[in-house]
Amino acid sequence: MPNDKIMTIPQELLILGAAVKTGIVEALRTNTTYTALAEKLNLNPRAVWVVVEALAALGYVVKEGETVSLSAQARDMLYNQESPDFLGFSFMHRYNLIRSWVHLPEVLVNGQPVPRDQDPENTRYFMEGMGRGARNAAPAIADFLLGKTAGGARVLDIGGGPLIYGAAFAAKGAQVTVLDLPPVVELMGERAEKAGITMISGDFNRGLPAGPFDLAFLGNICHIFGEAENAELFRKVGQALRSGGEIAVIDTVRGTKSSAAVFGVNMLVNTVNGGTWTFEQYNAWLGTAGFTHVTLDEVADRQVIRAVKP
Ligand SMILES: C[S@@+](CC[C@H](N)C(=O)[O-])C[C@H]1O[C@@H](n2cnc3c(N)ncnc32)[C@H](O)[C@@H]1O
């Protein structure tokens, strides 16, 4: 519906995001000055002054004469994991999304995703962003999929790098194996070990751990690729499950809510052939892979498709 929201610019996110990207936020962890910041980071002095003044007005920076540094609230929000106000850098995933979305006109012409910004920090931002999104829903999803008696269930979490769902399964007594891409495993491996989760580095389009598993969990991965890849992934999942085992997919199902069509645009600008898929498409892939008893439920505001390997 047309409304005034389209007039809103997320100014705070854009200012803070740019300050993170250019190193200003990190440099402000210790006392510094506008001039020293511009010199150290090779930035334009006028631009640094304007942006740091805005950060101060927004409460991220404190000033004492010429000296500037991060405020106590900003330190808690960004760096202090013990603080109830801790957010980490999960907002940087949103910031990166905006940077791709503004290229939608070009994508409409060439049909290609926006080239990725190769900043190595982006893996961390993506994990933190995904983790934040999953935190509230994960325990309810784990309850729903594993019931009250998960003790020892062998769960394969495909693309489970942020470890939030994996940790919720493990908390119910499951033996969890997470498969994700090498940079993600490098970043999250130590945390997985501490949580008693086995983390395997690999590409789910090439192969899955042998199993057999009782449950294969596909959290928000089917929107990354196209129909052929998903059909093939479901076939591989079928091979990795024991007879009677379950596949569970969390994704936004096209045709059931308007947000699925809008999220399709996110996948258009960020992937080669990803998108949001209809329940009929999931049903077809599952059927071809030999699954039966396909269901669609809504749990903790997430759509969950489940099916059984006979
Ligand atoms: C959108 S995130 C979803 C994370 C988590 N499952 C959740 O639901 O919150 C997609 C995850 O899949 C991983 N991934 C993407 N392509 C992959 C591939 N080809 N093989 C293995 N993991 C992949 C990403 O690194 C990321 O951790």
PDBQT file of the ligand as one rigid body, heavy atoms in Angstrom, charges set to zero:
ROOT
HETATM    1  C1  LIG A 401      20.571 -17.354   5.231  1.00  0.00    +0.000 C 
HETATM    2  S1  LIG A 401      21.788 -18.162   6.161  1.00  0.00    +0.000 S 
HETATM    3  C2  LIG A 401      20.802 -19.190   7.217  1.00  0.00    +0.000 C 
HETATM    4  C3  LIG A 401      21.448 -19.528   8.493  1.00  0.00    +0.000 C 
HETATM    5  C4  LIG A 401      20.641 -20.416   9.442  1.00  0.00    +0.000 C 
HETATM    6  N1  LIG A 401      20.425 -21.733   8.872  1.00  0.00    +0.000 N 
HETATM    7  C5  LIG A 401      19.332 -19.779   9.813  1.00  0.00    +0.000 C 
HETATM    8  O1  LIG A 401      18.279 -20.271   9.403  1.00  0.00    +0.000 OA
HETATM    9  O2  LIG A 401      19.351 -18.756  10.507  1.00  0.00    +0.000 OA
HETATM   10  C6  LIG A 401      22.417 -19.326   4.996  1.00  0.00    +0.000 C 
HETATM   11  C7  LIG A 401      23.569 -20.171   5.505  1.00  0.00    +0.000 C 
HETATM   12  O3  LIG A 401      23.896 -21.143   4.507  1.00  0.00    +0.000 OA
HETATM   13  C8  LIG A 401      25.298 -21.140   4.277  1.00  0.00    +0.000 C 
HETATM   14  N2  LIG A 401      25.529 -21.548   2.879  1.00  0.00    +0.000 N 
HETATM   15  C9  LIG A 401      25.219 -20.864   1.767  1.00  0.00    +0.000 A 
HETATM   16  N3  LIG A 401      25.553 -21.567   0.681  1.00  0.00    +0.000 NA
HETATM   17  C10 LIG A 401      26.087 -22.735   1.121  1.00  0.00    +0.000 A 
HETATM   18  C11 LIG A 401      26.619 -23.875   0.471  1.00  0.00    +0.000 A 
HETATM   19  N4  LIG A 401      26.662 -23.957  -0.863  1.00  0.00    +0.000 N 
HETATM   20  N5  LIG A 401      27.077 -24.893   1.237  1.00  0.00    +0.000 NA
HETATM   21  C12 LIG A 401      27.049 -24.820   2.596  1.00  0.00    +0.000 A 
HETATM   22  N6  LIG A 401      26.540 -23.757   3.266  1.00  0.00    +0.000 NA
HETATM   23  C13 LIG A 401      26.075 -22.728   2.534  1.00  0.00    +0.000 A 
HETATM   24  C14 LIG A 401      25.716 -19.707   4.577  1.00  0.00    +0.000 C 
HETATM   25  O4  LIG A 401      27.099 -19.597   4.845  1.00  0.00    +0.000 OA
HETATM   26  C15 LIG A 401      24.826 -19.371   5.775  1.00  0.00    +0.000 C 
HETATM   27  O5  LIG A 401      25.402 -19.794   6.992  1.00  0.00    +0.000 OA
ENDROOT
TORSDOF 0
